[in-house]
């Protein structure tokens, strides 16, 4: 089973919670905003259709106002009556004068702004006077006009008709939409409320349907304007015949309706807005894909902010997990790095979490107890070792005396009185040093004096075949070393160096850095064999690992004895190196921490 850190597990949990919450919120937000955007889209489309219908109504209202101004003008009606009477009487002069006056009256009604294109006055049977784009007198009959029947069927004596192109005035426009006209016609009466004729107000479709013609597509919608009979006035080639047939069958619904026509995969929305001034119908068509295109654009626009927000939330989750788990990680690191030999440091994790602080306090307390227990155990071992060292030292005295007395006997036989005296004095100092109760460590200066006395005894014994040198800096003299460590190393060197032919050399050197010191004993003897070096180094490794000597006996004091005592004195900061010189002979280096002379 794959294991994870508490930080990764906590961050994974935070990430899942954030992602689930974020997805739920995003789905709700996107759905809600999509609904709002689609509502706004439909509202904008409805407003566009209503604006077109309202603009058409406004233009028709202007036409209606002009027709009312004409039909309620007694002067116009009287002049038109005189014109018709003179025409019947074949009074050419009177007809001409009245026609001229009538044209001036209609021109004044049009005014300089010309809200309409043309005003036509028709008699009940035959004859008409035109003013506007085309000023003329006609013999046209009202009964022959395209609006006549619609006017007769109207209960309001007024009608609005799409008349298409007019031969009289279409030539004044170059725009195809300007060549087609819409007419508003009303019947007007004389003072006796008797029908007198018809007033036709004409206006180009370019002006009446300007809002539909000039309106740009906002969402890809198509606007179509139908007349009362359902015939498209604009545009003539809309291309929505199937859809127009559908809305006609459904009665021109005034709310958005969605339907799908045969052979087309995309459904269509339709909206019908009837004109209040006429029977015209403004129809809006738009495909479903175009309706929801703003929604898609909106969603595309929020993808990057959404992703950035998600990344920001995940970063916050990571730092939250890091803030919580940093003290735990520090505590875990402290546990992994814990060394029984290291000093216990009272430090608190940077956290306000009670449980973690309590756990750290418990670990420090446990660490202190372990250290205390180890110190007691090491003290007991040290005391035991000290007792055993003292026992070994006391056992070493007869051995040293035996060798020294044998040497004195030899010198006495040779009548070497001065040498006997010097050797006896050196032996006395050595025995006094060995038997002194100074513990297991002494100053290096004292250890060197004892070692030099031993070497002097050996030089006397071997009659000049053995020579020695001591080169140790004065600032190392106060360093504490295990008692008899150098004497044992020198004795070991003398023991093995005498196996070769003389002369024999033993050299003691010392050096130090800012924090460590070294004492080296060299000789020109046979040196260590490879097997001996491997055995010694393996025993040293065991001592460093378990803190105990593999064995300890009179015959096994030697190097391991010194290594163990040096370790007890200097804890883990021990230097103990056994090897051979490059030019032959053994080389043993001991050392430890240096705190200045």
PEKAWO-V305605 format. One record per pair of residues at least 6 apart in sequence whose ideal C-beta (glycine too) atoms are under 7 Angstrom apart, sorted by the first residue. I is the first residue (numbers start at 1). J is the second residue. D is the distance in whole Angstrom. If there is no record, write none. Layout:
i = <I	I>
j = <J	J>
d = <D	D>
This chain:
i = <6	6	7	7	7	7	10	10	10	11	11	11	14	14	14	15	15	18	18	18	22	22	26	30	33	34	37	37	37	38	38	38	41	41	41	42	44	45	45	45	45	45	46	48	48	48	49	49	49	49	49	50	51	52	52	52	52	52	53	53	53	55	55	56	56	56	56	56	57	57	57	59	59	59	60	60	60	60	60	61	62	62	63	63	63	63	64	64	66	66	66	66	66	67	67	67	67	69	70	70	70	70	71	71	71	75	76	76	77	77	77	79	79	79	79	80	80	80	80	81	81	82	83	83	83	83	83	84	84	86	86	86	87	87	99	99	102	103	103	103	106	106	107	109	110	110	110	110	116	116	116	116	117	117	117	117	117	117	118	118	118	118	118	118	119	119	119	120	120	120	120	121	121	121	121	122	122	122	122	122	123	124	124	124	125	126	126	127	128	128	129	130	130	130	133	133	134	134	142	142	146	146	147	147	147	147	147	150	150	151	151	151	157	157	158	159	160	160	160	160	161	162	162	162	163	163	163	164	165	165	166	166	169	170	173	173	175	177	177	177	177	178	178	180	180	181	181	181	181	182	182	182	183	183	183	184	185	185	185	186	187	187	188	188	188	189	189	190	205	205	206	209	209	209	212	212	212	212	213	215	219	219	219	219	219	220	220	221	221	221	222	222	222	223	223	224	224	224	224	224	225	225	225	225	226	226	226	226	226	227	227	228	230	232	240	242	243	243	243	243	246	246	247	247	247	247	250	252	252	253	254	254	256	256	257	257	258	258	258	259	259	260	261	266	266	266	267	268	268	269	269	269	270	270	270	271	272	272	273	274	327	327	327	327	327	328	330	331	331	331	331	335	338	340	340	341	341	344	344	344	346	348	348	349	349	349	351	382	385	385	386	388	389	389	392	392	393	393	395	397	397	404	404	404	407	407	407	408	408	411	411	411	412	419	422	422	423	423	426	426	426	427	429	430	430	430	433	438	440	440	440	441	441	441	441	441	442	442	443	443	443	444	444	444	444	445	447	447	447	447	448	448	448	450	451	451	451	452	454	454	454	455	455	455	458	458	459	459	465	465	465	466	466	467	467	468	468	469	470	471	472	472	472	473	473	475	476	476	476	476	478	479	479	480	482	482	482	482	485	485	485	485	486	486	486	488	488	488	488	489	489	489	490	490	492	493	493	493	493	493	494	496	496	496	497	497	497	497	497	498	499	499	500	500	504	505	505	506	507	508	509	510	510	510	511	512	513	515	515	516	516	516	516	517	517	517	518	518	518	519	519	520	520	521	522	522	522	523	523	524	524	525	525	527	527	527	527	528	528	528	533	536	536	537	539	539	540	540	542	543	543	543	543	549	549	559	559	562	563	566	566	566	566	567	570	570	573	573	574	575	575	575	575	576	577	578	579	580	580	581>
j = <325	328	321	322	325	329	321	324	325	317	318	321	317	320	321	314	317	313	314	317	310	313	306	299	298	295	294	295	298	291	292	295	219	291	294	256	218	219	221	271	284	286	271	215	218	284	223	271	273	282	284	273	211	211	212	215	223	282	273	275	282	210	211	208	209	211	275	280	275	276	277	203	207	208	160	184	208	277	278	277	115	116	116	184	201	203	184	277	109	115	116	119	201	184	186	199	201	109	76	109	119	199	186	188	199	105	102	105	188	190	196	98	101	102	105	102	121	129	197	190	196	98	95	98	99	102	129	123	127	94	95	98	95	127	129	137	129	129	131	135	119	131	131	119	116	119	131	132	132	201	202	203	132	133	169	202	203	204	130	132	133	134	169	202	131	132	201	128	130	200	202	128	129	197	199	128	142	197	198	200	197	142	195	197	141	139	141	139	138	140	137	136	138	168	169	172	168	169	148	198	161	163	159	161	163	183	185	159	161	159	185	187	186	187	186	185	182	184	277	278	183	182	227	233	181	182	183	180	179	180	181	202	202	179	179	204	206	205	206	213	234	204	206	204	205	202	203	204	205	203	205	208	200	201	202	201	198	199	200	199	195	198	196	197	199	195	196	196	233	234	213	225	233	234	223	225	234	282	234	223	286	290	291	293	294	286	290	284	285	286	238	240	285	282	284	232	238	240	283	285	233	234	280	282	232	233	280	281	283	233	280	279	248	238	285	261	261	268	270	285	259	261	253	270	272	283	257	272	281	272	272	273	269	271	269	270	267	269	288	267	268	267	268	287	288	289	288	285	287	286	288	291	283	284	285	284	281	283	282	281	349	350	351	353	356	356	349	349	359	360	363	363	367	370	374	571	572	367	368	371	364	357	360	356	357	360	357	568	564	568	440	552	440	565	554	557	434	484	554	431	434	423	427	457	423	460	461	420	423	419	420	423	420	460	456	460	457	460	453	456	457	457	453	450	453	454	450	483	482	483	565	480	481	482	483	569	481	483	477	478	480	476	477	479	481	477	481	483	485	486	470	472	486	487	486	487	490	470	487	490	491	468	490	506	466	494	466	467	502	503	504	494	504	503	505	506	507	507	508	509	508	509	510	510	512	597	510	512	517	597	597	517	594	569	562	565	566	569	562	565	566	590	508	519	521	557	558	561	562	521	562	588	506	521	558	506	521	523	525	586	506	525	526	586	504	506	523	524	525	504	525	526	525	526	524	523	524	523	522	521	520	517	518	519	518	594	594	593	594	575	591	593	594	591	592	594	575	589	591	590	591	587	589	588	581	585	587	585	586	584	585	585	586	580	584	585	586	578	580	586	578	559	578	578	550	560	563	576	550	549	563	564	567	560	564	578	588	590	576	574	576	590	592	574	592	593	592	593	592	589	590	591	592	590	589	588	587	586	587	587>
d = <5	6	5	6	4	7	4	6	6	6	6	4	4	6	6	6	6	5	6	5	6	6	6	6	7	5	5	5	5	7	7	6	6	6	5	6	6	7	6	7	6	6	6	7	6	7	7	5	5	5	4	6	6	5	5	6	6	5	4	5	4	7	3	6	6	7	6	6	5	5	4	7	6	4	6	6	7	4	6	6	5	7	5	4	4	6	6	7	7	6	5	7	5	6	5	5	5	5	6	6	6	5	6	4	5	6	7	5	7	6	6	6	5	5	6	6	6	7	7	7	7	5	6	4	6	6	7	5	6	4	4	6	5	6	6	5	5	7	5	5	5	4	6	7	7	7	7	6	7	5	7	5	6	5	6	5	5	6	7	4	5	7	5	4	5	6	6	6	5	4	7	6	5	6	6	5	4	6	4	7	5	7	6	6	7	6	5	6	4	5	6	5	6	7	4	5	5	5	6	5	6	5	6	4	7	5	5	4	6	5	5	7	6	4	4	6	7	5	7	4	5	5	4	5	5	7	5	5	5	6	5	7	7	4	5	6	6	5	4	6	7	4	4	7	4	5	7	6	6	6	6	5	5	7	5	5	6	7	5	5	6	6	6	6	6	6	6	5	6	7	7	6	7	5	5	5	6	7	6	6	6	6	7	7	7	6	4	5	7	4	7	7	5	7	6	6	5	6	5	7	5	5	6	5	6	7	7	5	7	5	6	3	6	6	5	5	6	6	7	6	6	7	7	5	6	6	7	4	6	6	5	7	5	5	7	5	5	5	7	7	6	4	7	5	6	5	5	6	6	5	7	6	6	7	6	4	6	5	5	5	4	7	4	7	5	6	5	6	7	5	7	7	7	7	5	6	5	5	5	5	7	7	7	6	7	5	6	5	7	6	5	6	6	6	7	6	6	7	6	7	6	7	5	6	7	7	4	6	6	5	5	7	6	5	7	6	5	5	4	5	5	7	5	6	5	6	4	7	6	6	6	5	7	6	6	5	7	5	7	6	7	6	6	5	5	4	5	7	7	5	6	6	7	6	4	5	5	6	5	6	7	4	6	7	5	5	5	7	4	6	6	7	5	6	6	4	7	5	5	5	7	7	4	6	7	3	5	6	6	7	6	6	7	7	6	4	5	6	5	7	7	6	7	7	7	7	7	7	6	4	7	5	6	6	6	5	6	4	7	6	7	4	6	7	4	7	5	6	4	6	6	6	6	6	7	6	5	5	5	6	5	7	7	5	5	5	7	6	6	7	6	6	5	5	7	4	6	5	4	5	6	6	4	5	6	6	5	5	6	6	4	5	6	4	6	5	5	7	6	6	7	6	5	7	5	5	6	6	6	6	6	6	6	6	5	6	7	7	5	5	6	6	7	5	4	6	6	5	6	6	6	3	6	6	4	5	5	6	6	5>
